[in-house]
Amino acid sequence: MTDTPARLLSLLSLLQTPREWPGSELAQRLDVSPRTIRRDIDRLRDLGYPVEASKGAIGGYRLVAGTAMPPLLLDDEEAVAIAVGLRAGAGHAIEGVEEASVRALAKLEQVLPSRLRRRVSTLQAATMPLTRGDGATIDARTLTVIASAVTGKERLRFGYRSGDGTETKRQVEPYRLVSTGRRWYLVAYDLGREDWRTFRVDRVSDPVATGARFTPRELPTGDAAKFMERSMARMQPRLEVDVSFAAPAEFVAARLPAYLGAPEPTGPDTCRLRTTSRDSLEWLALRFSLVDCEFTAHGPAELTDYLSDLGARLTRAAAAPTGPIAPGA
């Protein structure tokens, strides 16, 4: 192999497998001399790849962990597997790694050949993740288009459905994607309304990067997360939640979102959660029910009233006779 760049890529691909390669075997694989292999190893080291050499009759070369992350080479199967995994994760807000996952997916899909993009889309369409219903499912392509527009400082056009079902067309300067742990939001400057807005990404449809570049405006709060908090505060009142559970604190904590806080033990098999939340009453009632133990809501009154109505409705549903329900019954 006389093409030096192609040979270096082939050598790097071999070294990225978890084993030690004797220099003679590498030379045979690449059809070059051992001296050429030594020079190529030095070139890879100059590029930042930490290649370690061991001496002796059975010595050889292997790639080890370094202080920085050098570029990786992936074969077709590896690239498809990673893209599918990132798409599956990006469609749901995963606490702690959500934004990094979307950035990685946007970068990977940017360089995937069209033949591999088709394989990823086909495999994604043929599979369905088992989720717990903690948040809305989002098309991964929507996330990657938005993430790429944010990174490239490119104006974005999309359809948007508001909470009351109203459909509008928006053109924005995207600032940041923000995950709340349950949902994705886009913080952007809305050109039509000449003001900053937040958009629920699961309500965004057909996003298109227009190609028009922009200089980012200064966000009023200086931080997208703080801007989101203020927006959510206007949309949803803060609830002072107080709930007791007939189960150990560890059991309850493992079945509730971390952002609600940790319940305090009140006995060997009981605990109590006091927290503030801007979640809807419906969602809180569902989450507490899914803990799968007896619980008592002490407040707020809106939550206790909702649980009482819900309990009565569920009781009627369980006692209802079989067959269709007559209109007005």
KOLZA-793055 format. One record per residue (C-alpha): x, y, z. Coordinates in Angstrom, 1 decimal, always signed. Example, Ala and Ser with C-alpha at 12.3 -4.5 7.8 and 13.67 -1.06 7.14 Angstrom:
<sites>
<site><px>+12.3</px><py>-4.5</py><pz>+7.8</pz></site>
<site><px>+13.7</px><py>-1.1</py><pz>+7.1</pz></site>
</sites>
This chain:
<sites>
<site><px>+0.0</px><py>+0.0</py><pz>+0.0</pz></site>
<site><px>+1.8</px><py>+3.1</py><pz>-1.3</pz></site>
<site><px>-0.8</px><py>+5.8</py><pz>-0.5</pz></site>
<site><px>+0.4</px><py>+7.1</py><pz>+2.9</pz></site>
<site><px>-2.9</px><py>+8.7</py><pz>+4.1</pz></site>
<site><px>-4.9</px><py>+5.5</py><pz>+3.2</pz></site>
<site><px>-2.2</px><py>+3.4</py><pz>+4.8</pz></site>
<site><px>-2.3</px><py>+5.4</py><pz>+8.0</pz></site>
<site><px>-6.1</px><py>+5.1</py><pz>+8.2</pz></site>
<site><px>-5.9</px><py>+1.4</py><pz>+7.7</pz></site>
<site><px>-3.2</px><py>+1.1</py><pz>+10.4</pz></site>
<site><px>-5.3</px><py>+3.2</py><pz>+12.8</pz></site>
<site><px>-8.3</px><py>+1.0</py><pz>+12.1</pz></site>
<site><px>-6.3</px><py>-2.1</py><pz>+13.0</pz></site>
<site><px>-4.8</px><py>-0.5</py><pz>+16.2</pz></site>
<site><px>-8.3</px><py>+0.5</py><pz>+17.4</pz></site>
<site><px>-9.2</px><py>-3.2</py><pz>+18.0</pz></site>
<site><px>-8.4</px><py>-4.2</py><pz>+21.6</pz></site>
<site><px>-5.3</px><py>-6.3</py><pz>+21.1</pz></site>
<site><px>-1.5</px><py>-5.9</py><pz>+20.6</pz></site>
<site><px>-0.2</px><py>-6.1</py><pz>+17.1</pz></site>
<site><px>+3.3</px><py>-7.4</py><pz>+16.3</pz></site>
<site><px>+5.1</px><py>-5.1</py><pz>+13.9</pz></site>
<site><px>+5.6</px><py>-8.0</py><pz>+11.5</pz></site>
<site><px>+1.9</px><py>-8.8</py><pz>+11.3</pz></site>
<site><px>+1.0</px><py>-5.1</py><pz>+10.7</pz></site>
<site><px>+3.6</px><py>-5.0</py><pz>+7.9</pz></site>
<site><px>+2.2</px><py>-8.1</py><pz>+6.3</pz></site>
<site><px>-1.4</px><py>-6.8</py><pz>+6.6</pz></site>
<site><px>-0.5</px><py>-3.5</py><pz>+4.9</pz></site>
<site><px>+2.0</px><py>-5.0</py><pz>+2.5</pz></site>
<site><px>+4.9</px><py>-2.7</py><pz>+3.6</pz></site>
<site><px>+8.2</px><py>-3.1</py><pz>+5.4</pz></site>
<site><px>+8.5</px><py>-3.1</py><pz>+9.3</pz></site>
<site><px>+10.5</px><py>+0.1</py><pz>+8.9</pz></site>
<site><px>+7.5</px><py>+1.7</py><pz>+7.2</pz></site>
<site><px>+5.3</px><py>+0.6</py><pz>+10.0</pz></site>
<site><px>+7.6</px><py>+2.2</py><pz>+12.6</pz></site>
<site><px>+7.5</px><py>+5.5</py><pz>+10.6</pz></site>
<site><px>+3.7</px><py>+5.3</py><pz>+10.4</pz></site>
<site><px>+3.5</px><py>+4.7</py><pz>+14.1</pz></site>
<site><px>+5.5</px><py>+7.9</py><pz>+14.7</pz></site>
<site><px>+3.2</px><py>+9.8</py><pz>+12.4</pz></site>
<site><px>+0.2</px><py>+8.6</py><pz>+14.4</pz></site>
<site><px>+1.8</px><py>+9.7</py><pz>+17.6</pz></site>
<site><px>+2.5</px><py>+13.1</py><pz>+16.2</pz></site>
<site><px>-1.2</px><py>+13.3</py><pz>+15.4</pz></site>
<site><px>-2.1</px><py>+12.7</py><pz>+19.0</pz></site>
<site><px>-2.8</px><py>+9.0</py><pz>+19.0</pz></site>
<site><px>-1.2</px><py>+7.3</py><pz>+22.1</pz></site>
<site><px>+0.4</px><py>+4.2</py><pz>+20.5</pz></site>
<site><px>+2.3</px><py>+2.1</py><pz>+23.0</pz></site>
<site><px>+5.1</px><py>-0.2</py><pz>+21.9</pz></site>
<site><px>+6.4</px><py>-3.2</py><pz>+23.9</pz></site>
<site><px>+9.8</px><py>-4.8</py><pz>+23.2</pz></site>
<site><px>+10.8</px><py>-8.4</py><pz>+22.9</pz></site>
<site><px>+10.1</px><py>-11.4</py><pz>+20.7</pz></site>
<site><px>+6.4</px><py>-11.1</py><pz>+21.2</pz></site>
<site><px>+6.3</px><py>-7.3</py><pz>+21.5</pz></site>
<site><px>+4.1</px><py>-5.1</py><pz>+19.4</pz></site>
<site><px>+1.9</px><py>-2.0</py><pz>+19.2</pz></site>
<site><px>-1.4</px><py>-1.1</py><pz>+20.8</pz></site>
<site><px>-3.5</px><py>+2.0</py><pz>+21.2</pz></site>
<site><px>-3.9</px><py>+3.1</py><pz>+24.8</pz></site>
<site><px>-6.0</px><py>+5.7</py><pz>+26.6</pz></site>
<site><px>-4.4</px><py>+9.1</py><pz>+26.4</pz></site>
<site><px>-5.1</px><py>+12.5</py><pz>+27.9</pz></site>
<site><px>-7.3</px><py>+13.7</py><pz>+25.0</pz></site>
<site><px>-9.8</px><py>+12.1</py><pz>+22.7</pz></site>
<site><px>-8.4</px><py>+11.7</py><pz>+19.2</pz></site>
<site><px>-10.6</px><py>+11.1</py><pz>+16.2</pz></site>
<site><px>-12.0</px><py>+7.6</py><pz>+16.0</pz></site>
<site><px>-12.3</px><py>+5.4</py><pz>+12.9</pz></site>
<site><px>-15.5</px><py>+3.4</py><pz>+12.6</pz></site>
<site><px>-16.5</px><py>+0.7</py><pz>+10.1</pz></site>
<site><px>-20.0</px><py>+0.6</py><pz>+8.6</pz></site>
<site><px>-21.5</px><py>-1.7</py><pz>+11.2</pz></site>
<site><px>-20.0</px><py>+0.3</py><pz>+14.1</pz></site>
<site><px>-21.2</px><py>+3.6</py><pz>+12.7</pz></site>
<site><px>-24.8</px><py>+2.3</py><pz>+12.2</pz></site>
<site><px>-24.8</px><py>+0.8</py><pz>+15.7</pz></site>
<site><px>-23.7</px><py>+4.1</py><pz>+17.3</pz></site>
<site><px>-26.1</px><py>+6.2</py><pz>+15.3</pz></site>
<site><px>-29.1</px><py>+3.9</py><pz>+16.1</pz></site>
<site><px>-28.2</px><py>+4.0</py><pz>+19.8</pz></site>
<site><px>-27.9</px><py>+7.7</py><pz>+19.9</pz></site>
<site><px>-31.1</px><py>+8.2</py><pz>+18.0</pz></site>
<site><px>-33.0</px><py>+6.0</py><pz>+20.5</pz></site>
<site><px>-31.6</px><py>+7.9</py><pz>+23.4</pz></site>
<site><px>-32.0</px><py>+11.3</py><pz>+21.9</pz></site>
<site><px>-35.7</px><py>+10.7</py><pz>+21.3</pz></site>
<site><px>-36.2</px><py>+10.9</py><pz>+25.1</pz></site>
<site><px>-34.7</px><py>+13.3</py><pz>+27.5</pz></site>
<site><px>-32.1</px><py>+11.4</py><pz>+29.4</pz></site>
<site><px>-30.9</px><py>+13.1</py><pz>+32.5</pz></site>
<site><px>-27.2</px><py>+14.0</py><pz>+32.6</pz></site>
<site><px>-26.2</px><py>+13.1</py><pz>+29.0</pz></site>
<site><px>-29.0</px><py>+14.5</py><pz>+26.9</pz></site>
<site><px>-27.3</px><py>+17.5</py><pz>+25.3</pz></site>
<site><px>-24.0</px><py>+15.6</py><pz>+24.7</pz></site>
<site><px>-26.0</px><py>+12.8</py><pz>+23.0</pz></site>
<site><px>-27.7</px><py>+15.1</py><pz>+20.6</pz></site>
<site><px>-24.4</px><py>+16.9</py><pz>+19.7</pz></site>
<site><px>-22.7</px><py>+13.6</py><pz>+19.1</pz></site>
<site><px>-25.6</px><py>+12.4</py><pz>+16.9</pz></site>
<site><px>-25.6</px><py>+15.6</py><pz>+14.9</pz></site>
<site><px>-21.9</px><py>+15.3</py><pz>+14.2</pz></site>
<site><px>-22.2</px><py>+11.6</py><pz>+13.3</pz></site>
<site><px>-25.1</px><py>+12.0</py><pz>+10.9</pz></site>
<site><px>-23.4</px><py>+15.0</py><pz>+9.3</pz></site>
<site><px>-20.6</px><py>+12.7</py><pz>+8.0</pz></site>
<site><px>-22.5</px><py>+9.4</py><pz>+7.5</pz></site>
<site><px>-22.7</px><py>+8.4</py><pz>+3.8</pz></site>
<site><px>-26.2</px><py>+8.3</py><pz>+2.4</pz></site>
<site><px>-26.2</px><py>+4.5</py><pz>+2.2</pz></site>
<site><px>-25.5</px><py>+4.3</py><pz>+5.9</pz></site>
<site><px>-28.1</px><py>+7.0</py><pz>+6.7</pz></site>
<site><px>-30.7</px><py>+4.8</py><pz>+4.9</pz></site>
<site><px>-29.7</px><py>+1.8</py><pz>+7.0</pz></site>
<site><px>-30.0</px><py>+3.8</py><pz>+10.2</pz></site>
<site><px>-33.4</px><py>+5.1</py><pz>+9.3</pz></site>
<site><px>-34.6</px><py>+1.7</py><pz>+8.2</pz></site>
<site><px>-33.5</px><py>+0.1</py><pz>+11.4</pz></site>
<site><px>-34.9</px><py>+2.9</py><pz>+13.6</pz></site>
<site><px>-38.3</px><py>+2.6</py><pz>+11.8</pz></site>
<site><px>-38.4</px><py>-1.1</py><pz>+12.4</pz></site>
<site><px>-37.8</px><py>-0.9</py><pz>+16.2</pz></site>
<site><px>-39.7</px><py>+0.6</py><pz>+19.1</pz></site>
<site><px>-38.1</px><py>+1.4</py><pz>+22.5</pz></site>
<site><px>-39.9</px><py>+0.4</py><pz>+25.7</pz></site>
<site><px>-40.3</px><py>+3.6</py><pz>+27.7</pz></site>
<site><px>-41.9</px><py>+4.5</py><pz>+31.0</pz></site>
<site><px>-43.9</px><py>+7.4</py><pz>+29.6</pz></site>
<site><px>-42.0</px><py>+10.1</py><pz>+31.6</pz></site>
<site><px>-41.8</px><py>+12.4</py><pz>+28.7</pz></site>
<site><px>-42.8</px><py>+13.0</py><pz>+25.1</pz></site>
<site><px>-41.1</px><py>+11.0</py><pz>+22.4</pz></site>
<site><px>-39.3</px><py>+13.1</py><pz>+19.8</pz></site>
<site><px>-38.1</px><py>+12.4</py><pz>+16.3</pz></site>
<site><px>-34.3</px><py>+12.2</py><pz>+16.5</pz></site>
<site><px>-34.0</px><py>+14.0</py><pz>+13.1</pz></site>
<site><px>-35.9</px><py>+17.0</py><pz>+14.6</pz></site>
<site><px>-33.3</px><py>+17.2</py><pz>+17.4</pz></site>
<site><px>-30.3</px><py>+16.9</py><pz>+15.1</pz></site>
<site><px>-31.6</px><py>+19.5</py><pz>+12.7</pz></site>
<site><px>-32.2</px><py>+22.0</py><pz>+15.5</pz></site>
<site><px>-28.8</px><py>+21.1</py><pz>+17.2</pz></site>
<site><px>-27.0</px><py>+21.6</py><pz>+13.9</pz></site>
<site><px>-28.7</px><py>+25.0</py><pz>+13.4</pz></site>
<site><px>-27.8</px><py>+26.1</py><pz>+16.9</pz></site>
<site><px>-24.1</px><py>+25.1</py><pz>+16.4</pz></site>
<site><px>-23.9</px><py>+26.6</py><pz>+12.9</pz></site>
<site><px>-25.7</px><py>+29.8</py><pz>+14.0</pz></site>
<site><px>-28.3</px><py>+29.3</py><pz>+11.2</pz></site>
<site><px>-31.8</px><py>+30.5</py><pz>+11.1</pz></site>
<site><px>-34.5</px><py>+27.8</py><pz>+11.5</pz></site>
<site><px>-38.0</px><py>+27.5</py><pz>+10.0</pz></site>
<site><px>-40.6</px><py>+25.1</py><pz>+11.4</pz></site>
<site><px>-44.2</px><py>+24.5</py><pz>+12.1</pz></site>
<site><px>-45.4</px><py>+24.8</py><pz>+15.7</pz></site>
<site><px>-48.5</px><py>+23.5</py><pz>+17.5</pz></site>
<site><px>-49.3</px><py>+25.4</py><pz>+20.7</pz></site>
<site><px>-50.9</px><py>+23.9</py><pz>+23.8</pz></site>
<site><px>-54.4</px><py>+24.8</py><pz>+22.6</pz></site>
<site><px>-53.8</px><py>+23.1</py><pz>+19.2</pz></site>
<site><px>-53.2</px><py>+26.3</py><pz>+17.1</pz></site>
<site><px>-50.8</px><py>+25.6</py><pz>+14.2</pz></site>
<site><px>-48.3</px><py>+28.4</py><pz>+13.2</pz></site>
<site><px>-45.2</px><py>+28.8</py><pz>+11.1</pz></site>
<site><px>-42.2</px><py>+30.2</py><pz>+12.9</pz></site>
<site><px>-38.8</px><py>+31.5</py><pz>+11.8</pz></site>
<site><px>-36.2</px><py>+31.8</py><pz>+14.6</pz></site>
<site><px>-32.6</px><py>+32.3</py><pz>+15.5</pz></site>
<site><px>-32.0</px><py>+29.2</py><pz>+17.6</pz></site>
<site><px>-30.0</px><py>+29.8</py><pz>+20.8</pz></site>
<site><px>-29.9</px><py>+26.6</py><pz>+22.8</pz></site>
<site><px>-31.6</px><py>+23.2</py><pz>+23.3</pz></site>
<site><px>-32.5</px><py>+22.6</py><pz>+26.9</pz></site>
<site><px>-33.7</px><py>+19.3</py><pz>+28.5</pz></site>
<site><px>-35.7</px><py>+19.4</py><pz>+31.7</pz></site>
<site><px>-35.4</px><py>+15.6</py><pz>+32.2</pz></site>
<site><px>-38.8</px><py>+15.0</py><pz>+30.7</pz></site>
<site><px>-39.0</px><py>+17.2</py><pz>+27.7</pz></site>
<site><px>-36.8</px><py>+19.0</py><pz>+25.2</pz></site>
<site><px>-37.2</px><py>+22.8</py><pz>+24.7</pz></site>
<site><px>-35.7</px><py>+25.2</py><pz>+22.2</pz></site>
<site><px>-34.7</px><py>+28.7</py><pz>+23.4</pz></site>
<site><px>-34.8</px><py>+31.0</py><pz>+20.4</pz></site>
<site><px>-35.4</px><py>+34.5</py><pz>+19.2</pz></site>
<site><px>-38.7</px><py>+34.5</py><pz>+17.2</pz></site>
<site><px>-38.2</px><py>+36.8</py><pz>+14.2</pz></site>
<site><px>-41.9</px><py>+37.2</py><pz>+13.6</pz></site>
<site><px>-42.7</px><py>+38.2</py><pz>+17.2</pz></site>
<site><px>-39.5</px><py>+40.1</py><pz>+17.7</pz></site>
<site><px>-38.9</px><py>+38.5</py><pz>+21.1</pz></site>
<site><px>-37.4</px><py>+35.5</py><pz>+22.8</pz></site>
<site><px>-39.5</px><py>+32.4</py><pz>+23.0</pz></site>
<site><px>-39.3</px><py>+28.8</py><pz>+24.3</pz></site>
<site><px>-40.7</px><py>+26.0</py><pz>+22.1</pz></site>
<site><px>-41.5</px><py>+22.4</py><pz>+23.2</pz></site>
<site><px>-39.6</px><py>+20.3</py><pz>+20.7</pz></site>
<site><px>-42.2</px><py>+17.6</py><pz>+20.6</pz></site>
<site><px>-44.6</px><py>+20.2</py><pz>+19.1</pz></site>
<site><px>-42.1</px><py>+21.3</py><pz>+16.4</pz></site>
<site><px>-42.7</px><py>+19.9</py><pz>+12.9</pz></site>
<site><px>-40.6</px><py>+19.9</py><pz>+9.7</pz></site>
<site><px>-37.7</px><py>+22.0</py><pz>+10.9</pz></site>
<site><px>-35.5</px><py>+23.3</py><pz>+8.1</pz></site>
<site><px>-32.3</px><py>+25.2</py><pz>+8.4</pz></site>
<site><px>-32.6</px><py>+28.2</py><pz>+6.0</pz></site>
<site><px>-28.9</px><py>+28.7</py><pz>+5.3</pz></site>
<site><px>-29.1</px><py>+32.3</py><pz>+6.5</pz></site>
<site><px>-26.4</px><py>+32.9</py><pz>+9.2</pz></site>
<site><px>-26.9</px><py>+35.2</py><pz>+12.1</pz></site>
<site><px>-24.9</px><py>+36.8</py><pz>+14.9</pz></site>
<site><px>-26.4</px><py>+35.5</py><pz>+18.2</pz></site>
<site><px>-28.3</px><py>+38.1</py><pz>+20.2</pz></site>
<site><px>-27.7</px><py>+38.6</py><pz>+23.9</pz></site>
<site><px>-30.2</px><py>+36.5</py><pz>+25.9</pz></site>
<site><px>-31.9</px><py>+38.6</py><pz>+28.7</pz></site>
<site><px>-30.9</px><py>+36.2</py><pz>+31.5</pz></site>
<site><px>-27.5</px><py>+35.4</py><pz>+30.0</pz></site>
<site><px>-28.2</px><py>+31.7</py><pz>+30.5</pz></site>
<site><px>-30.6</px><py>+29.4</py><pz>+28.6</pz></site>
<site><px>-31.5</px><py>+27.3</py><pz>+31.7</pz></site>
<site><px>-32.4</px><py>+30.4</py><pz>+33.7</pz></site>
<site><px>-34.5</px><py>+31.7</py><pz>+30.8</pz></site>
<site><px>-36.3</px><py>+28.3</py><pz>+30.7</pz></site>
<site><px>-37.0</px><py>+28.5</py><pz>+34.4</pz></site>
<site><px>-38.5</px><py>+31.9</py><pz>+34.1</pz></site>
<site><px>-40.6</px><py>+30.8</py><pz>+31.1</pz></site>
<site><px>-41.9</px><py>+27.7</py><pz>+32.9</pz></site>
<site><px>-42.7</px><py>+29.8</py><pz>+36.0</pz></site>
<site><px>-45.0</px><py>+31.9</py><pz>+33.9</pz></site>
<site><px>-46.6</px><py>+28.9</py><pz>+32.3</pz></site>
<site><px>-47.2</px><py>+26.7</py><pz>+35.3</pz></site>
<site><px>-47.7</px><py>+27.7</py><pz>+39.0</pz></site>
<site><px>-45.3</px><py>+26.4</py><pz>+41.6</pz></site>
<site><px>-46.8</px><py>+23.6</py><pz>+43.8</pz></site>
<site><px>-45.7</px><py>+22.9</py><pz>+47.3</pz></site>
<site><px>-46.0</px><py>+19.1</py><pz>+47.3</pz></site>
<site><px>-46.2</px><py>+17.0</py><pz>+50.5</pz></site>
<site><px>-46.7</px><py>+13.2</py><pz>+50.1</pz></site>
<site><px>-46.2</px><py>+10.3</py><pz>+52.5</pz></site>
<site><px>-45.4</px><py>+6.8</py><pz>+51.1</pz></site>
<site><px>-45.8</px><py>+3.4</py><pz>+52.8</pz></site>
<site><px>-42.4</px><py>+2.2</py><pz>+51.5</pz></site>
<site><px>-38.7</px><py>+2.7</py><pz>+52.4</pz></site>
<site><px>-37.2</px><py>+5.9</py><pz>+51.1</pz></site>
<site><px>-34.8</px><py>+4.0</py><pz>+48.9</pz></site>
<site><px>-37.6</px><py>+2.2</py><pz>+47.2</pz></site>
<site><px>-39.6</px><py>+5.4</py><pz>+46.5</pz></site>
<site><px>-36.5</px><py>+7.4</py><pz>+45.4</pz></site>
<site><px>-35.7</px><py>+4.8</py><pz>+42.8</pz></site>
<site><px>-39.1</px><py>+5.2</py><pz>+41.2</pz></site>
<site><px>-39.4</px><py>+9.0</py><pz>+41.1</pz></site>
<site><px>-37.5</px><py>+11.5</py><pz>+38.9</pz></site>
<site><px>-34.4</px><py>+12.8</py><pz>+40.7</pz></site>
<site><px>-35.3</px><py>+16.4</py><pz>+40.2</pz></site>
<site><px>-38.3</px><py>+16.0</py><pz>+42.6</pz></site>
<site><px>-35.7</px><py>+15.5</py><pz>+45.4</pz></site>
<site><px>-35.1</px><py>+12.7</py><pz>+47.9</pz></site>
<site><px>-37.8</px><py>+11.5</py><pz>+50.3</pz></site>
<site><px>-36.9</px><py>+11.5</py><pz>+53.9</pz></site>
<site><px>-37.3</px><py>+8.3</py><pz>+56.0</pz></site>
<site><px>-40.0</px><py>+8.5</py><pz>+58.7</pz></site>
<site><px>-39.7</px><py>+4.9</py><pz>+59.7</pz></site>
<site><px>-38.1</px><py>+1.6</py><pz>+58.5</pz></site>
<site><px>-40.9</px><py>+1.2</py><pz>+55.9</pz></site>
<site><px>-42.2</px><py>+4.7</py><pz>+55.4</pz></site>
<site><px>-41.0</px><py>+8.1</py><pz>+54.1</pz></site>
<site><px>-42.2</px><py>+11.5</py><pz>+53.2</pz></site>
<site><px>-41.5</px><py>+13.8</py><pz>+50.2</pz></site>
<site><px>-41.7</px><py>+17.5</py><pz>+50.6</pz></site>
<site><px>-40.8</px><py>+19.4</py><pz>+47.4</pz></site>
<site><px>-41.8</px><py>+22.1</py><pz>+45.0</pz></site>
<site><px>-42.8</px><py>+21.3</py><pz>+41.5</pz></site>
<site><px>-44.1</px><py>+23.1</py><pz>+38.4</pz></site>
<site><px>-45.4</px><py>+19.8</py><pz>+36.9</pz></site>
<site><px>-49.0</px><py>+19.4</py><pz>+36.1</pz></site>
<site><px>-51.4</px><py>+17.8</py><pz>+38.6</pz></site>
<site><px>-52.1</px><py>+15.0</py><pz>+36.1</pz></site>
<site><px>-48.4</px><py>+14.2</py><pz>+35.8</pz></site>
<site><px>-47.7</px><py>+14.3</py><pz>+39.5</pz></site>
<site><px>-50.7</px><py>+12.0</py><pz>+40.2</pz></site>
<site><px>-49.5</px><py>+9.5</py><pz>+37.6</pz></site>
<site><px>-45.9</px><py>+9.5</py><pz>+38.9</pz></site>
<site><px>-46.9</px><py>+9.0</py><pz>+42.5</pz></site>
<site><px>-49.3</px><py>+6.2</py><pz>+41.5</pz></site>
<site><px>-46.5</px><py>+4.5</py><pz>+39.5</pz></site>
<site><px>-44.3</px><py>+4.2</py><pz>+42.7</pz></site>
<site><px>-46.5</px><py>+1.1</py><pz>+43.3</pz></site>
<site><px>-47.2</px><py>+1.5</py><pz>+47.0</pz></site>
<site><px>-49.8</px><py>+3.1</py><pz>+49.3</pz></site>
<site><px>-49.3</px><py>+6.9</py><pz>+49.5</pz></site>
<site><px>-51.1</px><py>+9.9</py><pz>+51.1</pz></site>
<site><px>-51.1</px><py>+13.4</py><pz>+49.6</pz></site>
<site><px>-51.1</px><py>+16.0</py><pz>+52.3</pz></site>
<site><px>-50.9</px><py>+19.0</py><pz>+49.9</pz></site>
<site><px>-51.4</px><py>+21.1</py><pz>+48.0</pz></site>
<site><px>-55.2</px><py>+21.1</py><pz>+48.0</pz></site>
<site><px>-55.3</px><py>+21.1</py><pz>+44.2</pz></site>
<site><px>-53.4</px><py>+17.8</py><pz>+44.2</pz></site>
<site><px>-55.5</px><py>+16.1</py><pz>+46.9</pz></site>
<site><px>-58.7</px><py>+17.2</py><pz>+45.1</pz></site>
<site><px>-57.5</px><py>+15.9</py><pz>+41.8</pz></site>
<site><px>-56.5</px><py>+12.5</py><pz>+43.4</pz></site>
<site><px>-59.9</px><py>+12.3</py><pz>+45.0</pz></site>
<site><px>-61.7</px><py>+12.9</py><pz>+41.7</pz></site>
<site><px>-59.3</px><py>+10.5</py><pz>+39.9</pz></site>
<site><px>-59.8</px><py>+7.8</py><pz>+42.5</pz></site>
<site><px>-63.6</px><py>+8.1</py><pz>+42.2</pz></site>
<site><px>-63.3</px><py>+8.0</py><pz>+38.4</pz></site>
<site><px>-61.1</px><py>+4.9</py><pz>+38.5</pz></site>
<site><px>-63.4</px><py>+3.2</py><pz>+40.9</pz></site>
<site><px>-66.4</px><py>+3.8</py><pz>+38.6</pz></site>
<site><px>-64.4</px><py>+2.4</py><pz>+35.7</pz></site>
<site><px>-63.5</px><py>-0.8</py><pz>+37.6</pz></site>
<site><px>-67.2</px><py>-1.3</py><pz>+38.6</pz></site>
<site><px>-68.7</px><py>-0.4</py><pz>+35.2</pz></site>
<site><px>-70.7</px><py>-3.2</py><pz>+33.5</pz></site>
<site><px>-69.2</px><py>-4.7</py><pz>+30.3</pz></site>
<site><px>-70.3</px><py>-3.5</py><pz>+27.0</pz></site>
<site><px>-70.5</px><py>+0.0</py><pz>+25.3</pz></site>
<site><px>-71.4</px><py>+3.0</py><pz>+27.5</pz></site>
<site><px>-74.6</px><py>+4.7</py><pz>+26.4</pz></site>
<site><px>-74.2</px><py>+8.4</py><pz>+25.5</pz></site>
<site><px>-74.8</px><py>+10.7</py><pz>+28.5</pz></site>
<site><px>-74.4</px><py>+7.8</py><pz>+30.9</pz></site>
</sites>
